[in-house]
Amino acid sequence: MSNRQALVVRGGWQGHDPVATTDLFLPMLAVAGFDVTVEDSLEVYADESVMSEVDLIVQSWTMGEILADEMHGLRLAVENGTGLAGWHGGLLDAFRGATDYQHIVGGQFVAHPDDMVDHEVVVRPDRADHPVVAGIGPTIRLTTEQYWLQTDPLCDVLATTTHAVRDGAPWREPVTVPVVWTRHWGRGKVFACAVGHTVADLKIPEIRTMIERGILWAARDHR
């Protein structure tokens, strides 16, 4: 039996260090039995012959624009069973003008009101047995960007964070938003984690474990 195929697509705004952050997870993919292809262009999404063989996409592409044929190829692949996984802006702040993309992922970055801030990520007690978060938490303390995300009800939210009311803030009560979720889209699966602004964030043991588990959870099981 041939190995499953993983496609790592990285680029866009360099502030999220797409090369170094994705490099963290390449050894894990190899150990898990994937043949890994790394692309620094979105053009691969438009290549039907390549995309039809991909079992997993790990994307780190902040902002930028995705062309119509690239978006069509990505959507078709996920709907046909290819997994899609990523973290922070590489998944959740990609292609701001592409609502089709946001429809697949289930959420979109809109702000990090206080830049680098101390905050907690809380594993939801009712989802604590999910394989992505089992044995993690119940809370993780971080000092990094705290994403404010807009999400839809199809997300199976595994962990959240709460934006506190602060002096001068326009919101008048604490706001709890998702941090980690999974979702099904057609025959494909999607994993998203809002943490991951820096390589150091991704090396936090609990964060790295959740992302590694989430990547493997999203991958197509078999053909």
C-alpha positions as CSV (number, residue, x, y, z in Angstrom):
1,M,0.0,0.0,0.0
2,S,1.4,3.4,-0.9
3,N,1.8,6.1,1.6
4,R,-0.8,8.8,2.0
5,Q,0.1,12.1,0.4
6,A,0.5,15.4,2.3
7,L,0.7,18.8,0.7
8,V,2.2,21.7,2.7
9,V,1.4,25.1,1.1
10,R,3.2,28.0,2.6
11,G,3.8,31.7,1.8
12,G,1.9,35.0,2.0
13,W,2.8,37.5,4.6
14,Q,6.2,36.6,6.1
15,G,5.5,37.9,9.6
16,H,4.1,34.5,10.5
17,D,7.2,32.8,9.4
18,P,5.5,30.2,7.1
19,V,8.7,28.2,6.4
20,A,10.0,27.8,9.9
21,T,6.5,27.1,11.4
22,T,5.6,24.4,8.8
23,D,9.1,22.9,9.1
24,L,8.3,22.0,12.7
25,F,5.6,19.6,11.5
26,L,7.4,18.0,8.6
27,P,9.2,15.3,10.7
28,M,5.9,14.3,12.3
29,L,4.2,13.9,8.9
30,A,7.0,11.6,7.7
31,V,6.9,9.5,10.9
32,A,3.1,9.2,10.4
33,G,3.8,7.7,7.0
34,F,3.0,10.6,4.7
35,D,4.9,11.4,1.5
36,V,5.2,15.2,1.8
37,T,5.3,17.7,-1.0
38,V,6.0,21.4,-0.1
39,E,4.8,24.2,-2.3
40,D,5.5,27.9,-2.1
41,S,2.8,28.8,-4.6
42,L,-1.0,28.5,-4.6
43,E,-0.9,27.4,-8.2
44,V,-0.9,23.8,-7.0
45,Y,-4.5,24.1,-5.9
46,A,-5.5,24.5,-9.5
47,D,-3.7,21.3,-10.6
48,E,-6.5,18.7,-10.6
49,S,-4.1,15.8,-11.3
50,V,-2.1,16.7,-8.1
51,M,-5.0,17.6,-5.9
52,S,-6.9,14.4,-6.7
53,E,-4.2,12.4,-5.0
54,V,-3.7,14.6,-1.9
55,D,-5.0,13.2,1.4
56,L,-4.0,16.2,3.6
57,I,-3.3,19.9,3.1
58,V,-1.4,21.8,5.8
59,Q,-1.6,25.4,4.9
60,S,0.3,28.4,6.2
61,W,-0.6,31.3,4.0
62,T,-1.4,34.6,5.7
63,M,-3.5,37.2,3.7
64,G,-2.8,37.3,0.0
65,E,-5.3,36.5,-2.8
66,I,-6.4,33.2,-4.2
67,L,-7.4,33.0,-7.8
68,A,-10.7,31.5,-8.9
69,D,-9.3,28.3,-10.3
70,E,-7.1,27.8,-7.2
71,M,-10.1,28.3,-5.0
72,H,-12.1,25.9,-7.1
73,G,-9.4,23.2,-6.8
74,L,-9.1,23.6,-3.1
75,R,-12.8,23.4,-2.5
76,L,-13.2,20.4,-4.7
77,A,-10.4,18.6,-3.0
78,V,-11.8,19.1,0.5
79,E,-15.3,18.2,-0.6
80,N,-13.9,15.0,-2.1
81,G,-12.1,14.0,1.1
82,T,-8.8,15.8,1.4
83,G,-8.2,17.1,4.9
84,L,-7.3,20.7,5.5
85,A,-5.4,21.8,8.6
86,G,-3.5,24.9,9.9
87,W,-3.0,27.4,12.6
88,H,-3.2,31.1,13.3
89,G,-3.1,33.5,10.3
90,G,-1.8,30.8,8.0
91,L,-5.3,29.3,8.0
92,L,-7.6,31.8,9.7
93,D,-6.3,35.1,8.1
94,A,-5.8,33.7,4.6
95,F,-7.5,35.3,1.5
96,R,-9.5,37.9,3.3
97,G,-11.7,38.6,0.3
98,A,-12.5,34.9,-0.5
99,T,-15.7,34.1,1.3
100,D,-15.8,30.7,-0.4
101,Y,-12.6,29.9,1.5
102,Q,-14.0,31.2,4.8
103,H,-17.1,29.0,4.1
104,I,-14.8,25.9,4.1
105,V,-12.7,26.8,7.2
106,G,-15.7,28.0,9.3
107,G,-14.0,31.0,10.8
108,Q,-12.1,34.2,10.0
109,F,-9.7,36.4,12.0
110,V,-11.1,39.9,12.6
111,A,-8.8,41.3,15.3
112,H,-6.2,40.8,18.1
113,P,-7.2,43.8,20.1
114,D,-4.2,44.0,22.5
115,D,-1.4,42.4,20.4
116,M,0.7,40.3,22.8
117,V,-1.4,39.6,25.9
118,D,-1.6,37.2,28.8
119,H,-4.6,35.0,28.4
120,E,-6.0,31.5,28.8
121,V,-7.1,28.8,26.3
122,V,-9.7,26.7,28.0
123,V,-10.6,23.1,26.8
124,R,-14.3,22.7,26.8
125,P,-15.3,20.2,29.5
126,D,-17.9,18.6,27.3
127,R,-15.4,18.0,24.5
128,A,-12.4,17.0,26.7
129,D,-12.6,13.4,25.4
130,H,-12.1,14.5,21.8
131,P,-8.9,12.9,20.5
132,V,-7.4,16.3,19.6
133,V,-7.5,17.6,23.2
134,A,-7.8,14.5,25.3
135,G,-5.6,14.8,28.4
136,I,-4.7,18.5,27.7
137,G,-5.7,21.4,29.9
138,P,-8.1,22.2,31.3
139,T,-6.4,25.5,30.8
140,I,-3.3,26.7,28.9
141,R,-1.7,30.0,29.9
142,L,-0.2,32.0,27.0
143,T,1.4,35.4,26.2
144,T,0.8,35.9,22.5
145,E,-1.8,37.3,20.1
146,Q,-5.3,36.5,21.3
147,Y,-7.4,36.1,18.2
148,W,-10.9,37.4,17.9
149,L,-12.6,35.2,15.4
150,Q,-16.0,35.0,13.7
151,T,-17.1,31.5,13.3
152,D,-20.1,29.5,12.2
153,P,-22.2,26.9,14.1
154,L,-20.8,23.9,12.1
155,C,-17.5,24.2,14.0
156,D,-17.1,21.6,16.7
157,V,-15.4,23.9,19.2
158,L,-12.8,22.1,21.4
159,A,-11.2,25.1,23.2
160,T,-12.0,28.7,23.7
161,T,-10.6,32.0,25.0
162,T,-12.3,34.9,26.6
163,H,-11.5,38.6,25.7
164,A,-11.8,40.5,29.0
165,V,-13.3,43.9,29.2
166,R,-10.5,46.4,29.3
167,D,-10.3,50.2,29.8
168,G,-11.2,51.8,26.5
169,A,-12.5,48.6,24.9
170,P,-15.6,49.1,22.8
171,W,-17.1,45.8,24.0
172,R,-18.9,46.0,27.4
173,E,-18.8,42.4,28.5
174,P,-16.4,39.4,28.3
175,V,-16.5,37.8,24.8
176,T,-15.7,34.1,24.5
177,V,-14.5,32.9,21.0
178,P,-13.3,29.6,19.6
179,V,-9.6,28.8,19.6
180,V,-9.5,25.1,18.4
181,W,-12.1,23.4,16.3
182,T,-12.8,20.6,13.9
183,R,-15.5,20.4,11.2
184,H,-16.6,18.1,8.4
185,W,-17.0,19.6,4.9
186,G,-18.3,17.2,2.3
187,R,-16.2,14.1,2.6
188,G,-13.3,16.1,4.0
189,K,-12.3,17.3,7.5
190,V,-11.0,20.6,8.7
191,F,-8.8,21.4,11.7
192,A,-8.1,24.9,12.9
193,C,-6.1,26.4,15.8
194,A,-6.0,30.1,16.4
195,V,-2.7,29.9,18.3
196,G,0.6,30.0,16.4
197,H,1.9,33.6,15.9
198,T,5.5,32.5,16.4
199,V,7.6,29.4,16.2
200,A,7.9,29.7,20.0
201,D,4.1,29.5,20.4
202,L,4.0,26.3,18.3
203,K,6.7,24.7,20.5
204,I,4.5,25.0,23.7
205,P,3.9,21.4,24.4
206,E,0.1,21.5,24.7
207,I,-0.2,23.6,21.6
208,R,2.1,21.5,19.5
209,T,0.3,18.3,20.7
210,M,-3.1,19.7,19.7
211,I,-1.9,20.8,16.3
212,E,-0.1,17.5,15.6
213,R,-3.2,15.6,16.6
214,G,-5.5,17.9,14.6
215,I,-3.4,17.5,11.5
216,L,-3.6,13.8,11.7
217,W,-7.3,13.9,12.6
218,A,-8.1,15.9,9.4
219,A,-6.2,13.6,7.0
220,R,-8.1,11.3,4.8
221,D,-8.3,7.9,6.5
222,H,-8.0,5.7,3.4
223,R,-9.0,5.6,-0.2
